Amino acid sequence: MNFGLSEEQLLFKQSLRRLLEEQCPTARVRTVMDSDSGHDPVLWQSLADMGVAGLTVPARFGGAGLEMLDLALGAEELGSGAVPGPFLGDALAAVALVESDDEEQKARWLPKIAAGEALLTVAYGEEDSQWDPAHLSARAHGRRITATKPLVPYPAESQAMLVAAREDGEPGLWIVERGAPGVGITSLKVVDRTRRLSAVTFRDSPAVKIRGGARALARSLDAGAILLAADAFGGAKHCLETTVRYALERVQFGQPIGAFQGVKHQLANLACDLEPALSLWWYAAHAFDRIRDQSERHAALAKAHLTDLFDRAARECTELHGGIGFTWEYDLQLWFRRSVFDRSFLGEAAYHRERAATLARW
């Protein structure tokens, strides 16, 4: 049995990496993240033209019709390059629509998502880092919704938001389009400026309920956990590779610092922790499509472990760079900040470990 990637998947990763090296070096990353919106439509269209936006969109809607592993491989490359923009929110919205029973909304939005013609995002989390659909305070009544969502990716740049709420005690999803009455958007100052967040309020705003929204919401949250795990792996690997190069070049006391036992041991420990973690998010992505009854637990495990590992790798690699690693001018801080986002968005590691234990009936 072959447990590796297919030739097509390897080619996709290589092509995407080459595109990002050419079109999104760190100089462009800094330009985009320092802009007012934090979004570069030209860069996003390049990614959409390569198929990134429509990887899991069915072929009948103009997408590639591939699986979560393919989408996660894309997320890994974006994480490795600290690529700015709305990938995460748009990807979760696409997954939610695909997993829903609403053929009308699929036909309306999925072709536009796949072509890069429309951005969608998700408004899931609530105050006090509440991500559990069973405990949402947002309320929908018919075709109206009232909610406060403090962490929404790129709502001002999106044509519509998929909002998680409850109606008659049951969780679901509603679509609220741009410009709808009663919607207020407040940009937030965030640590990771490569992925912008805003606080959004809905006050009796008109909304369309998505059929099959409860299952679509749950599946979308699992997808998000996997994509963040993949992003974290890509980011942690970049931090390690950057630090190894630095340790071989930086000379102290007449020799490269990589010759010092303490530095070698730290880097070796990180490498030994990182490489086995690859199979964790690969398996979670595989289970999302192929072993659905195990998908939720493996998504939670991958999210908890990989984002924790990214956080540690970013911190240790920054320390191994010495004083320069803590400066704004040195690029490593981009990944340090990105690790904070990956760790916290959709819930901290402790939350997902508790979910995994509950799902395993421990």
C-alpha positions in Angstrom: 0.0 0.0 0.0 1.3 3.4 -1.0 1.1 5.9 1.9 2.8 8.7 0.0 1.4 11.5 -2.2 0.4 10.9 -5.8 2.3 12.4 -8.7 -0.5 14.9 -9.2 -0.4 16.1 -5.6 3.4 16.4 -5.6 3.2 18.4 -8.9 0.5 20.7 -7.3 2.7 21.4 -4.3 5.7 22.1 -6.5 3.7 24.4 -8.8 2.1 26.3 -5.9 5.5 26.7 -4.2 7.0 28.1 -7.4 4.1 30.5 -7.9 4.5 31.8 -4.3 8.3 32.2 -4.6 7.8 34.2 -7.7 4.7 36.3 -6.8 4.7 36.4 -3.0 8.2 36.8 -1.5 8.3 38.3 2.0 8.6 41.8 0.5 5.1 41.4 -1.0 3.8 39.7 2.2 4.8 42.9 4.1 3.3 45.2 1.5 0.0 43.3 1.6 -0.2 43.0 5.4 0.5 46.7 5.8 -2.3 47.7 3.4 -5.6 48.9 4.6 -7.5 45.7 3.7 -4.7 43.1 4.1 -5.9 41.6 0.8 -4.3 41.6 -2.6 -6.9 40.8 -5.3 -4.3 40.2 -7.9 -2.5 37.6 -5.8 -5.7 36.0 -4.8 -6.8 35.7 -8.5 -3.4 34.0 -9.3 -4.1 31.4 -6.6 -7.7 31.0 -7.9 -6.4 30.5 -11.5 -4.1 27.8 -10.2 -7.2 26.1 -8.7 -6.6 26.8 -5.0 -10.0 28.3 -4.4 -11.9 25.5 -6.0 -9.9 22.4 -5.0 -12.8 20.7 -3.1 -15.6 22.3 -5.2 -17.3 19.6 -7.3 -16.5 19.6 -11.0 -20.2 20.4 -11.9 -19.7 23.7 -10.2 -16.4 24.5 -11.9 -14.0 23.2 -9.3 -11.5 20.4 -9.3 -13.6 18.0 -7.2 -10.7 16.9 -5.1 -10.5 15.9 -1.4 -9.5 17.6 1.9 -5.9 16.3 1.6 -5.4 18.2 -1.6 -6.8 21.4 0.0 -4.6 20.8 3.1 -1.5 20.4 0.9 -2.3 23.9 -0.4 -2.7 25.2 3.1 0.7 23.8 4.0 2.4 25.7 1.2 0.5 28.9 2.1 1.7 28.5 5.7 5.3 27.9 4.6 5.2 31.2 2.7 3.2 33.1 5.4 0.9 34.1 2.5 -1.5 36.8 3.4 -5.2 36.9 2.4 -8.6 35.3 2.8 -7.8 31.6 2.0 -9.0 30.2 5.3 -12.4 31.9 5.5 -13.2 31.3 1.8 -12.1 27.6 2.0 -14.4 27.0 5.1 -17.3 28.7 3.3 -16.8 26.5 0.3 -16.6 23.3 2.4 -19.7 24.3 4.3 -21.7 24.8 1.0 -20.4 21.6 -0.5 -21.4 19.6 2.7 -24.9 21.2 2.8 -28.1 20.0 1.2 -28.8 23.4 -0.4 -28.5 23.0 -4.1 -29.7 26.5 -4.8 -27.0 28.2 -2.7 -24.4 25.8 -4.1 -25.3 26.7 -7.7 -25.2 30.4 -6.8 -21.9 30.6 -5.0 -19.6 27.7 -5.7 -18.9 28.5 -9.3 -17.9 32.0 -8.3 -15.8 30.8 -5.4 -13.9 28.3 -7.7 -13.3 31.0 -10.3 -12.1 33.6 -7.7 -15.0 35.9 -8.7 -16.4 36.0 -5.2 -15.0 35.8 -1.7 -17.1 34.3 1.1 -16.2 34.0 4.7 -17.5 32.4 7.9 -18.7 33.9 11.2 -18.5 31.1 13.7 -16.8 31.9 16.9 -18.2 34.0 19.8 -17.1 35.7 23.0 -14.9 33.8 25.4 -13.5 31.7 22.6 -16.7 29.8 22.1 -16.6 27.6 19.0 -19.0 24.8 20.0 -22.1 24.9 17.9 -24.2 23.5 20.8 -23.4 26.6 22.9 -23.9 29.4 20.4 -25.6 32.6 21.6 -26.4 33.8 18.1 -30.1 33.5 17.3 -32.0 33.2 14.0 -35.7 33.7 13.7 -37.1 32.8 10.2 -35.1 35.0 7.8 -33.6 37.2 10.4 -30.5 36.8 12.5 -29.1 38.6 15.6 -25.5 37.8 16.6 -22.2 39.1 17.7 -19.2 37.5 16.1 -15.8 38.8 17.3 -13.5 36.9 15.0 -14.5 37.0 11.4 -11.9 36.8 8.6 -12.2 39.5 5.9 -15.9 40.3 6.2 -15.6 43.7 4.4 -13.9 42.1 1.4 -16.4 39.2 1.2 -19.6 39.1 -0.9 -21.3 37.0 1.8 -20.8 35.5 5.3 -21.9 32.1 6.5 -23.1 32.8 10.0 -23.4 30.1 12.7 -26.5 30.5 14.9 -29.3 28.6 16.6 -32.9 28.5 15.8 -35.3 26.7 18.2 -32.2 25.4 20.0 -30.7 23.7 16.9 -27.5 25.0 15.3 -27.3 25.8 11.7 -25.9 28.2 9.1 -27.3 31.3 7.5 -26.0 33.4 4.6 -25.9 37.1 5.1 -24.9 39.1 2.0 -22.7 42.2 1.9 -24.5 45.4 2.6 -27.4 43.7 4.4 -29.2 46.0 6.9 -28.1 45.7 10.5 -24.6 44.5 9.9 -21.7 46.3 11.6 -18.1 45.6 10.9 -15.2 46.8 13.1 -11.6 46.0 12.1 -9.4 44.6 14.8 -5.8 45.0 15.6 -4.5 41.5 15.4 -1.1 39.8 16.1 -1.0 38.0 12.7 -1.4 40.8 10.1 -1.3 38.3 7.3 -4.8 37.2 8.1 -7.1 40.0 9.1 -10.1 39.6 11.5 -13.0 41.9 12.3 -15.8 41.9 14.9 -19.2 41.7 13.2 -22.6 42.4 14.7 -25.9 41.4 13.2 -29.0 43.2 14.4 -32.1 41.6 13.0 -30.3 41.3 9.6 -31.9 39.5 6.7 -30.5 36.0 6.2 -31.1 32.9 4.1 -31.0 29.6 6.0 -28.9 26.9 4.5 -30.5 23.5 4.2 -28.5 20.9 6.1 -26.7 23.6 7.9 -26.0 21.8 11.1 -24.0 19.0 9.5 -22.3 21.5 7.1 -21.2 23.6 10.1 -19.7 20.6 11.9 -17.9 19.5 8.8 -16.6 23.0 8.1 -15.2 23.3 11.6 -13.4 19.9 11.2 -12.0 21.2 7.9 -10.8 24.3 9.5 -9.0 22.4 12.2 -7.2 20.3 9.5 -6.3 23.4 7.4 -4.9 25.2 10.4 -2.9 22.0 11.3 -1.5 21.9 7.8 -0.7 25.7 7.8 1.1 25.1 11.2 3.2 22.3 9.8 4.3 24.4 6.8 5.1 27.3 9.1 7.0 25.2 11.6 9.0 23.6 8.9 9.9 27.0 7.4 11.0 28.2 10.9 13.2 25.1 11.3 14.8 25.3 7.9 15.5 29.1 8.3 17.1 28.5 11.6 19.3 25.7 10.4 20.6 27.9 7.6 21.2 30.7 10.1 23.0 28.4 12.5 25.4 27.3 9.7 26.1 30.9 8.7 26.3 32.8 12.0 29.8 32.7 13.4 30.5 33.2 17.1 33.8 32.5 18.9 35.3 31.6 15.6 32.9 29.0 14.5 29.3 28.6 13.2 26.8 28.5 16.1 25.4 25.3 14.6 28.6 23.6 15.9 27.6 24.2 19.5 26.0 21.3 21.2 23.1 23.2 22.7 22.1 24.6 19.4 22.4 21.3 17.6 20.3 19.5 20.2 17.5 22.1 20.1 17.3 21.9 16.3 17.5 18.1 16.3 14.7 17.9 18.9 12.5 20.1 16.7 13.2 18.0 13.6 12.3 14.8 15.5 9.1 16.4 16.7 8.1 17.9 13.4 8.6 15.0 11.0 6.3 12.5 12.6 3.6 15.2 12.9 3.2 15.2 9.1 1.3 11.9 9.2 -1.0 13.2 11.9 -2.6 15.9 9.7 -2.3 13.8 6.5 -4.4 11.1 8.2 -6.9 13.7 9.6 -7.3 15.0 6.0 -7.7 11.5 4.7 -10.3 10.6 7.3 -12.3 13.7 6.5 -13.3 12.1 3.2 -12.6 8.4 3.6 -13.3 7.6 7.3 -16.0 10.0 8.2 -17.0 8.4 11.5 -13.4 9.1 12.8 -13.0 12.5 11.1 -14.0 14.8 14.0 -11.6 13.2 16.5 -8.6 13.1 14.2 -9.2 16.7 13.1 -9.2 17.8 16.8 -6.0 15.9 17.5 -4.2 17.3 14.5 -5.3 20.9 15.3 -4.2 20.6 19.0 -0.8 18.9 18.3 0.3 20.8 15.2 -0.6 24.3 16.4 1.1 23.7 19.7 4.2 22.4 17.9 4.2 25.5 15.6 4.0 27.8 18.6 7.0 26.1 20.2 9.0 25.9 17.0 8.5 29.6 16.3 9.5 30.6 19.8 12.6 28.4 20.0 13.7 29.3 16.5 13.3 33.0 17.3 15.5 32.5 20.4 18.1 30.6 18.5 18.5 33.7 16.2 19.4 35.8 19.2 18.5 39.5 19.3 17.9 39.8 15.5 15.1 37.2 15.7 13.0 39.5 17.8 13.1 42.5 15.5 10.4 43.7 13.2 12.8 43.9 10.2 13.7 40.2 10.4 11.2 38.0 8.6 11.0 35.3 11.2 8.5 37.4 13.2 5.9 36.8 10.4 5.8 33.1 11.3 6.0 33.8 15.0 2.8 35.9 14.7 1.2 33.4 12.4 1.7 30.6 15.0 -0.4 32.7 17.5 -3.3 32.8 15.0 -3.1 29.1 14.2 -3.1 28.2 17.9 -6.1 30.3 18.9 -8.5 30.4 15.9 -11.2 27.7 16.2 -10.1 27.0 19.7 -7.0 26.4 21.7 -5.2 23.1 22.0 -6.7 22.3 25.4 -10.3 22.6 23.9 -9.5 20.2 21.1 -7.7 17.7 23.3 -10.8 17.6 25.5 -13.0 17.1 22.4 -10.8 14.3 21.2 -11.0 12.6 24.6 -14.8 13.0 24.7 -15.1 11.6 21.2 -12.9 8.6 22.2 -15.2 8.1 25.3 -12.3 8.4 27.7 
